[in-house]
């Protein structure tokens, strides 16, 4: 549906929940209701942030455009995590990192494979690029797994050393992220040409620079304001619904922050563009490991309450299992709907286990 030159997408209809969120906050509505309203409101705002960034990238060139897409790709989730970090909710923050990695692969890619597989009996993709993505993801998450392994070896007496180790690892991950941008945007740009072309085709009409910038600014401010309401109500909601802080981060926050990106991957898979769907899902997970996680560690020092990269045993196992499953999926360069169903089944099982973890 169009009004003038502005296309009204179903996702944007959720914007009507934003005023209710702020009214409810002002009138001190029930915190569970506020949490639900804020969660729904963030979804279209995240979508607008992603879309405006993509349109802006067409105007500024592939190099800067790629940097913009990389920087703002997980902006909504990053804003939520920063606000949670400012309130000392480290378990929620680290769980959201875990949730994003396993959710992007098992949920997003799983739904994409299923949706595309229902329409096409099988979908082929570039096995070389797929294997490269898996390798990069595996290497990216190593930095998140080492602190847990370190504590398993030295015991709780090494907590202070583990904090220092986490900071050192964060520096290395951030450097690796910068070099990844050089790799993907300059030295090996040809490996990503097909995905970029598919993305351009999918989005059609390109917004003006002014419209893209203003949309990005307004959506970012809106996300920050709504996320503050969400985080303010998260502890009470978790208690009422019987959820642990880890479950909230792994499932609820991760899904809310990436909902718009989820829909994009599914839509391109239904157009038989599985290379792009895999690139979206895996690329987002790599960005979480190399950019978002270390950035949150750095920011935690500014809040005077340093966060480490120590993840619980079950979080660590979940990440390892997810990377292993992805490696199995891409090894033959072909997917079908049953593989998507099995990914979704594994994701559901992991979510159930996170829900039943002791509080």
N, C-alpha and C positions, 0 to 999 in steps of 0.2 A: 504494500500500500504506500502511495506517495502523496505528500503534501508539498506542492511546489517542487523544489529540487531535492527535498529531504525525504529519504526513504524510511518508512516506519517498519522496523523489523519486529517480529514477535518478542524477541529478547528485550527490546526497549520498552515494551508495555509494562515491564516490571519496575520501571522508574517511578510509577505511581506510589510505590511503597515507601519511597524516600521521605516525603512530607509526613507520613504517618509515623515513621521512625522518630523524627525530631519532635513531633507533637507529643508522642508517647513519652519521650525522654523529659520534655518540659513538664508534663502533667504527672510524671512519676508512675507510669503504668507498670504492670507486673513485669519483672525482669525477664521471665521466660518469653513473654510476648515480644518484648523489646529485642531479645536475641533473635527470634524468628524473623521479625520485620527487618532488622539490620542485615541478617544473613541473606535474605532475598534481595535487599536493596543493593548489596555489593555486587551481585552477579551482573546486572546490566552496566554498572559503572566500570567493572573490570573489562567488559566487552567493549565499551567505548574507548577505554584507554588503549586496548590492543589495536582496535580498528584505526583510531586516529594516528597511532604510531606507524602503522603499516602504510597509510595514505601519505604521511609525512615523508616516509623513506623514499617514496617515488619522486619527491620534489628535490631532495638534497643529494641524491646519488646513492649508488649501491654501497659505497664504503661507509659513509656516515649513517646511511639508512640501516645497514646491517648492525652498526653499533647501537642505534636507537632501539631496534627490535630486540637486541640482546639485553640492553639495559632495562627496558620497560616490559620485557616479556613476562616477568613474574612480579610486576610492580604492586598489584593489588595484594598479593600474598605477603610481599615484603612489608608493605605498610601495616598490615594486620600483625605481622611478627614483631615489628619495631614497637608498636603500641603494647603488645604483650610483654615484650622485653622491658619496657619502661616501668611496668608494674611488677617486675620480678617473676613473671610466669615462665621460667626457663623450661619446665617440662613441656608446656604447651608449644613453645617455640621450637624445641628440638623435635617434638613429635610431628609438628607441621612439616618440618624438613623431611622426615621419614615418610610422612603421608604423601608428600608431593612426588617423591621418587617412586614409591610403589604405586601410587594412584595414576601417575602419568603412563606407566608401563602396563599395569594390569587392568586398570579401569578404562582409561582413555584409549589406549591402543586396543584393548580387548573389545570395547564397544565399537571402535572403528573397524576392526577386522570382522566382527559379527555383522555390522550394518552393511559393509561392503560385500561380505560373503553371501548375504541374503540376496543381493542384487546380481552378483557375479559368482559363478560356480567356484572360481579360483581367481586370485589376484596376484600378479607377479610384480616384483620390485627389483631394483638393482642390488644384487647380493653383495657386491663389493662395498657399496656405500652403507648398506645395512650392517655389514660386519664391522666397518670402520666406526659406525655409531656405537655399536655394542662395546667395542674395544675402548673407545673414549669414555663411555659411561663407566665401565669397569675400573679403569684407571682413575676416574674422577672420584668415585666413592671410596677408594682406598683410604684417603685422608680422613674420612668420617668413621672408618672402622678401626683404625690403628689405636686411638685412645682407649677404646673398650678392650682391645687385645692387650694393651700395655698394662691396664689396671688388673686384668685377669692374671697377668704374670707377676706383677710386683705387689698386688694386694692393695687394700685401702690406705696403707701407709704412704702410698705414692700419689695421693690426691694433689698435693701441691705441685709435684713434678708434672702431673698430668695436665694441670691448668697451663703451665708454661709450654708443655708440648702442644697443647691445643692452639695456643697463640702462634707458635712457630709454624704449625701445620697450616693455619689460616693464611699466613703470609705466603707460604709456598703455593697454596691453592689459588690465591688471588693472582699471583704471578703467572701461574699456569693458565688462568682465565684470560689474561691479557694476551698471552702467546696464542691461545686458541682463537682469539679474534683475528690476530695476524694470519693464522693458518687458514681460517675460513673466509676471510674477507680479502686476502691478498695472495699469499703464496700458493694456496690450493683452492682458489675460488671456483675453479672449473668443476670441482666435485659437487658443488651446491647449485650449479646453474639450472638444472632441471627443476629443482624444488622452487627456486625463485620464480621461474617462468610459470610454473603451475599456480603459484600464489598470486601472481599478477592477474592471471586469467580468472581466478576465482573471484577477485574483488571488483573487477569491472571498472566502473567510473571512479576516477581519482579525485579526492577532495582538494580544494584550494589549500595553500599553505596556511593562510590565516584561519580557516575553519578547522584545520587539523590541530594547530597549536592551541586555539581557544578550547576546543573539545578536550584535548589532552589535559590542559591546565584545570578546567572546571571538573572533569572526571576525577583527576588526582585529588583535588581538594575535597570533593564529595566523598571519595573513598576513605580519606583520612578521617573525616568527621563521622561517617557512618561506622567505620571500624572502631572508633573510640567507644561508641555505644555498644557495639558487639562485644568488645573485650571487657567492658565494664559489667556486662551481664553474664559473662561466660562461666564464672565460678558458681554463681547461684544456679544457673541453668543446669550445669553438670551435676550439681548436688541433687536437684529436683528430679532429673531424668536418670539418676543413678549411673552417671558416666564418670570415668576417671579423666584426669587432665590429659593423660596420654591419648586416650580415645578421642577426645575433643580435637586435639591437634592433628592426629593421624588421619581422621576421617572427616570431621565437620569442617575445620578451618581449611584443610587442604582442598576439599571439594569446592568450597565457596570461592576460594581465591583463584581457582583454575577453571571454573565452570564455563566461562566464555571460550577459553582455549580448547576445552573439551569438545564443544560443539563444532568448532572449526575443523578439528581433526576428523570427526565423524563425517561431516559434510564432504570433505575432500575424498575420503575413503569411498563414499557412495558415488563419487564421480570417477572411480577406478584410479585414483591418484594415491596409491598406497605408499609410494616413496615419500610424498609430502606428509602423509599422516604419521609415518614412522619418524620423520625428521622433526615434526612438531612435538611428539610425545617424548622421544629420546632427548632431543635438544633442550627441552624444558628441564628434564631431570639433570642433565649435565650442568646446566646453568645454576640450578639449585645447589649442586655439590660444589661447584668451583667459584661461584660468585655470591649467592645469597647466604650460604652458611658462614663463610669467612667474614663477610660484611657484618653479619649479626654479631659475631664474636668481637669484632673491632668496636662496634657501637655499644656493646654491653659495658665496655670499659668507660665510655663516656657517661653512662648512667651510674657508674660507681658500683656495679654489681656484676663482675665478670662472668661470662658464660663460657663453659668449655664445650668440647665436641664429644663428650662421653655419652653414648647412647645405651639404652638398656639392652640386655641380652636379646630380648625378643625383637626389638627394633633392628638390631644388627643382623639377626638371622633373616628377618623379613627382607632387608635390602639385598642380602646375598642371594636369597632364593629368587628375588625379582630379576636380578641381573642374569642369573643362570637361565631362567625361563625365557628371557628375551633372546639369549644366545641360541636357544633351541628353535625359537620362532624364525629367526632370520637365516638359519644355516642352509635352507633349501631355496631361498629367494621366492617363496610362494606362500600364500595364506589361504585359508578357507574359514567358513563361519564357525566350524566346530572348534578351531583353535581359539577364536574369540570367546566362545562360551567357556572353555576351560580356563582362560585367563580371568574371566569374571568370577568363575567358581573359586579359584585360588584367592582372588581379592576378597571375596565374601568370607571365606574361611579365616583369612588373616584378620579381617575386621571383627569377626565374632570373637576371635581369641583376644584381640585388644580390648574389646568390651568387657570380657570376663576377667581381665587382669585385676589383681587386688588393687584397691585405691591407695 
